[in-house]
């Protein structure tokens, strides 16, 4: 077994191997020994970076949310109009899930009963991803284009619908007769119609 290369490279290889194994075999089957075997190092070397298996999994979750946050931040900065921004954010979220299925499963669909509680500071970082949609809804409400009572609740409800769409697509549970792009487009446009003020509907329908 070899442990050559920089510390950063070995840490990256550990995380990548753990991500693949976690999705392929599940949390219960994941072990430091399996990860070590996959990348050709000793199990002891992994403990230099991660205290235990749960710390490693928590790092993967945090890493995934960090990637999603950066993509959403980049998207939000591109749009001054809150309607266009909200739609773009929702589309970017779906695109992230479809492009990063392993991260997405670990971030949102991994619920092992015996895993240590996710650290509060990491949870707060993950929660930032929703703030972009909340801010767009709040701004649109002030401008009169969104008719929502509580932007945070509305953003959370919309996220639940988008998550459902992504999860179904990744699990290949959508009717094969339905085009995935049409499925996504219809989901997002339905959500938009649900938050738009009546007077703003014609404007969006014309786009």
VENDA-V747138 format. One record per backbone hydrogen bond with DSSP energy under -0.5 kcal/mol. CO is the residue of the C=O (numbers start at 1). NH is the residue of the N-H. If there is no record, write none. Layout:
BEGIN
CO;NH, CO;NH
END
This chain:
BEGIN
6;10, 7;11, 8;12, 9;13, 10;14, 11;15, 12;16, 13;17, 14;18, 15;19, 16;20, 17;21, 18;22, 19;23, 20;24, 21;25, 21;26, 22;26, 26;30, 27;30, 31;35, 32;36, 33;37, 34;38, 35;39, 36;40, 36;41, 40;2, 42;45, 42;46, 43;46, 43;47, 44;48, 45;48, 46;49, 46;50, 52;56, 53;57, 54;58, 55;59, 56;60, 57;61, 58;62, 59;63, 60;64, 61;65, 62;66, 63;67, 64;68, 65;69, 66;70, 67;71, 68;72, 69;73, 70;74, 71;75, 72;76, 73;77, 75;78, 76;79, 81;85, 82;86, 83;87, 84;88, 85;89, 86;90, 87;91, 88;92, 89;93, 90;94, 91;95, 92;96, 93;97, 94;98, 95;99, 96;100, 100;104, 101;105, 102;106, 103;107, 104;108, 105;109, 109;111, 112;115, 119;122, 119;123, 120;124, 121;125, 122;126, 123;127, 124;128, 125;128, 126;129, 127;130, 127;131, 128;131, 128;132, 129;132, 130;134, 131;135, 132;136, 133;137, 134;138, 135;139, 136;140, 137;141, 138;142, 139;143, 140;144, 140;145, 140;146, 141;144, 145;197, 146;148, 150;154, 151;155, 152;156, 153;157, 154;158, 155;159, 156;160, 157;161, 158;162, 159;163, 160;164, 161;165, 162;166, 163;167, 164;168, 165;169, 166;170, 167;171, 168;173, 168;174, 169;172, 175;178, 177;179, 179;183, 180;184, 181;185, 182;186, 183;187, 184;188, 185;189, 186;190, 187;191, 188;192, 189;193, 190;194, 191;195, 192;195, 192;196, 195;147, 197;200, 197;201, 198;201, 198;202, 200;204, 201;205, 202;206, 204;207
END
